[in-house]
Amino acid sequence: LLSFYGVPAEKGELAGFDSAFLAAIRSLHTLRESERPLVEPRRIELKRVRYGENLEQRARSATLEHHGEEQLRLLNDYDPQGEPPAGTLLKTVK
């Protein structure tokens, strides 16, 4: 078992954060029905590559926010230059 304890350099240094910490605690609540769609997990889907389609195009339709093409390449084990042939099953993120 490994434990870590943080201690301020000066006594009372953390007291200034008490109100912010308590405000964060008080802001927690049970999800409202309107908030439920916001917490849906991303899912991996299998899609067949169409003729003429490449990973850059497929990344635009995936729900990847940053570096989508690079993420799809990693997910599908394609090097930076390779493209999947038509008919290949490709893992995408929805």
C-alpha positions in Angstrom: 0.0 0.0 0.0 1.4 3.4 -1.0 0.1 6.6 0.5 0.8 10.2 -0.3 0.2 13.2 1.9 0.3 16.7 0.8 1.2 19.4 3.3 1.3 23.1 2.7 4.7 24.9 3.2 3.1 27.4 5.5 0.5 26.8 8.2 -3.0 28.0 7.0 -2.1 28.2 3.3 -5.0 25.9 2.3 -7.6 27.8 4.4 -8.2 30.2 1.5 -9.5 27.3 -0.6 -12.0 26.1 1.9 -14.9 28.1 0.4 -14.1 27.0 -3.1 -13.9 23.4 -2.1 -17.2 23.5 -0.2 -18.9 25.2 -3.1 -17.7 22.4 -5.4 -19.1 19.8 -3.0 -22.4 21.6 -2.7 -22.7 21.8 -6.5 -23.0 18.0 -6.9 -26.5 16.7 -7.5 -28.4 13.8 -9.0 -28.5 14.0 -12.8 -31.6 15.6 -14.2 -33.4 13.9 -17.0 -32.2 16.7 -19.4 -28.6 16.0 -18.4 -28.7 12.3 -19.1 -27.9 12.5 -22.9 -24.8 14.5 -22.0 -23.2 11.6 -20.2 -23.6 8.9 -22.9 -20.4 7.0 -23.4 -18.6 6.8 -26.7 -18.9 3.5 -28.4 -16.7 1.6 -30.8 -18.5 0.6 -34.0 -17.4 -1.6 -36.9 -17.9 0.0 -40.3 -16.9 -1.3 -43.7 -14.6 0.9 -45.7 -16.2 2.0 -49.0 -14.4 2.2 -52.3 -12.4 5.4 -52.4 -12.8 6.2 -48.7 -9.8 6.9 -46.6 -9.1 7.4 -42.9 -9.2 11.2 -43.1 -12.8 11.1 -44.4 -13.8 8.5 -41.9 -12.4 10.5 -39.0 -14.6 13.5 -40.0 -17.7 11.4 -39.4 -16.4 10.0 -36.1 -16.9 11.8 -32.8 -13.2 12.4 -32.2 -12.5 16.0 -31.2 -8.7 16.2 -31.7 -6.5 14.4 -34.1 -9.3 12.1 -35.3 -7.4 10.6 -38.2 -4.4 9.8 -36.0 -6.7 8.2 -33.3 -8.4 6.0 -35.9 -5.0 4.9 -37.2 -4.0 3.9 -33.7 -7.3 2.2 -33.0 -7.1 0.2 -36.2 -3.3 -0.5 -36.2 -2.5 1.5 -39.4 0.8 3.2 -39.7 0.9 6.9 -40.6 0.9 6.2 -44.4 -1.3 3.2 -44.8 -4.9 3.2 -45.9 -7.4 0.4 -45.4 -8.6 -1.3 -48.6 -12.3 -1.2 -49.6 -14.4 -3.8 -47.7 -12.1 -3.8 -44.6 -13.9 -3.6 -41.2 -12.8 -0.5 -39.5 -13.3 0.4 -35.8 -14.8 3.9 -35.5 -16.0 5.9 -32.5 -19.6 7.0 -32.2 
